[in-house]
Amino acid sequence: MPAPRYAPSLRPFPERLPPIAYGSGAHIRLVQGKGEISFRGRLFPLTKALRGYPVALRPTTQDGRWRVYFCHQAISEIDLHHPAE
C-alpha cells in the first residue's frame, strides 16, 4: 500500500524559480503561450510547461542545428534546414 509509506519531502519547493542567467554567446528566447519559441523568423515547438521562461539556443557543430537549453539542461535541438514539427 503506497499511502502508509508516503512522507512529505523535506526539501523546500520555491514558489518561483530564482532568475535564470545564461552565459555570453547564447541566443535567449522567451517561451510563448503555446509553448513555442521564435528563432530566425520561424516558430519551433518546445513545451507549454516552460511558458514565460527564457531558454538559450547555442549552435552545435552541425550547420543549421541549434541546441535548446533550460537552465543548464539541454532540452531540445532545432534544425534550421528542416521545417519545425
N, C-alpha and C positions, 0 to 999 in steps of 0.2 A: 504494500500500500504506500503510495507516494506521500499522501498527506501527513502522516506522522513523522516522516523524515524531513519535511520541509523546515528550513531555517532561514530567516531573512539574512541577506548579505550584510556583512559588517563594513563593506566598502561604501563610502559616501557616493551618491549619484548627484552630480550638479544639475540644476535646472537648466543652465545654459553652459555651453562649452566656452572655455577661455578663447580669446581671439586667436584665429588661425593665421600664422605667418608662413609665407613661402619664401625661399631664398631668391636671390637675384637670378635672372635668366629665365624665370618661369613666366608663362603667359597665364594670367589669372582670369577666370571666368566665374560668374555667379550662376548657380544652377537655377533655371527659371521654373515657373509654376507647373509646367507639365513634366518636369524632370529632365529637361534638355539644356544644352549649352550652345551658344553661338560661337563659331570659330571660323574665321576666314570666309565669312559670308554664307555659312551653312549651319544648319541645326543638327546636332548629334544627340541622340537619346542617351541618358545615363540612368537615373532613378529618381522617383519622386521623394524618396527618403532624404535626399540631400537638398531639397528645395530651399533656396535662400542662403545656402552655404557656398563659400568660394572653393573652387578646385583649381589645381595647377596643371598646365599642359607643358610637357617637355618633349623635345624631339628625340626619337630613337635613332639608331644607326641606319635604319632603312628609310629611304627617301619617301617623304609624304606621310610617314607613320608617327603619331604622337602618343605618348603615354599620359594618361589622366591620373592625377593623384588627389586623394582627400587626406589632408594632413600628411603623414609620411607614407601612407599606404597606396600603392598602385591599384586602381580600381577598374581601369578600362584602357583600351587603345582605340584610337581612331585612325582611319586611313583616308587621306585626302584624295586618293586616286580612285576610290570606290564610293558609291552612294551610301549614305547612312541607312542603317536598317531600321 
